[in-house]
Amino acid sequence: QVQLVESGGGLVQPGGSLRLSCAASGSFFSINDMGWYRQAPGKQRELVASITGGGSTNYEDSVKGRFTISRDNAKNTAYLQMNSLKPEDTAKYYCNAKVRRWGGSEYIAWGQGTQVTVSS
């Protein structure tokens, strides 16, 4: 029904920056909340940042002041600007969205993930 495709990951040095994008495509009525999650080897997937359809944001404590989530509803795209990256930010980052079907029901969609590695 919907495809979420993340991009923008890569290898950066500590203190560097990356901008992740999550583009939604396919058949759906609307997308409400969107979020970015990350999962490092041996750890559970955790919510990094979220944004509502109206633009209200929420951040995990460790990324506050460094990461910024935003969205462009006209493009059905969410972004995660990551600054002052630290080695502990290394993880696979996943886009998440709450999708409303044409029939009215909702479901959670996930992207395939994009790897972010912070290392000197």
Secondary structure, DSSP 8 states (H G I E B T S, - for coil): -EEEEEE--EEE-TT--EEEEEEEEES-SEEEEEEEEEE-TTS--EEEEEE-TT--EEE-GGGTTTEEEEEEGGGTEEEEEE-S--GGG-EEEEEEEEEE-TTS-EEEEE---EEEEE--
